[in-house]
Amino acid sequence: MSIIFIYLLAGAFAGVLSGMLGVGGGIILVPILIIIFSSSSMPAGLVAHMAIGTSLSTIIFTSMSAIYAQHRRRAIDWVLTRKLAPAIILGSLISGYLAGLIPGLVLKVMFGLFLSVAALQLFFEWRPAPYRTLPGQVTLVSIGTGIGALSALLGIGGGTILVPFFHWCNVDLRKAIATSTTLGFGLAVFGTIGFIMSGLERSGLPSGSYGYVSVPALIGISSTAMLFAPYGVYLSHRVPLRRLKRIFSLLLLCLAVNIVVGLI
């Protein structure tokens, strides 16, 4: 199967997930890219960094398309977005740069564990207590910085962490998804800058790379992701999410096992 076709297919899938669940698409793209890059001639020490940096770069375009669709439906909480955006951007920029200093094996292990936890949280649908609300501004900024840093380190758009956090604070689920998608844009932009900066001087990068970003993969994935993200938004407002979440959680668990088994 042509590598370009695989990129296009992965982009379509990531675009639907981004619009539907607000997860940015990175949670599915990183493990797919790890598998693709591992099967190529890419040095093992570069695989995780390239997968995460490339994933973040594609989220820039995926989120743009999804944000427009969510804004048309008036689903985005712009007040909450303005409160959290600076903190998330700061965390993602710092983390994206420092990630280049972390060994690739450590990044793979971290992502495999993260996928497992995210899968279990989605499958069992842990629900917040009804009296919980969003914290004050200082606490919210601290949490936002942490979410931005962790999300950039894992190559995800932040939705996998933000949506459960918003849900825990009793923000309406559809509004949580839309707001998370919006915040994911800034996170992806500055996280990508960090990964590019940290990878510019790295030796052994494959051709067509700019820092830790694979330009061919970016173009292939983004082209279909942007087309399919609005369809994901449509589904998020039409289809019951419970069954989709459980199917998605099982998929995440399978991908996590695949990554961990590949380390043994």
C-alpha positions, 0 to 999 in steps of 0.5 A: 500500500502506498505510503501517501494513501496511508497518510491520506487515510489516517488524515481522514480518520483523524479529521473525523475524530477531531471534529466529533470528539474534540481530541485533535486527531493526535491521539490516533495519529501518533501511534499510526506514525510510530508504526509507519516510521518504525517500518521505514529506514528511520533511526529508532531514536528519531521515531517518537520525536518525528511522530509527535512533532508531525502529529502536532503540525497536522493538528494546526490544519485539522483544528482550523477546519473544525473550529470554523464548523463549531463556530457556525454552530455557536458551540464554542465558549469564547470566554473560557477560551480566552482564559485558558489560551495563554497558559496552554500556549506557554506550556506547549511551547516550552514542552515542545522544545524540551521534548527533544531532550527526552529519549525516544524510548521514554516518549514511547512508554509515556504515550503507551501509558497515556493511551491506556489511561485515556481508553479506560476513562472513555470506556467507563465514562467516569462522571463528575459530581454535580456540584463541581464547577470551573476553578478560579483564574489562578488555578485555571491558568496553572491547570492550562499550563500543565495541560498544554505542556503534557499535550505537546509532549505527547503530540495531541491537541489537548482534547483528550485531557481538556474534554474530561477536565471540562466534563469534570467541571460540569461544562456541557459536553458538546461545548467542551468538545468545541472549546477544546478544539479551539484551544488545540489550535494554539497548542498545536502551533506553538508545540510544533514550533518547539519541536521544529526548534529542538530538531533543527540541529539533530543529525540523521533526520530523514529527507523532507523533514523540517526539525522533527516534522515530516513535511510529506506526512504533514501534507498528506494527512492535513489535506484529508483531515481538513476535508473530514473535520466538518463531517466529524462536527456534524456527527458530534451534534447528531450521533449519540456519543456513548457507543462511539466513545466505547468503540474509540476507547477499545481502539486506543487500548489496541494501539497502546498494546501495539506500541508497548509490545513493540518495545519488548 
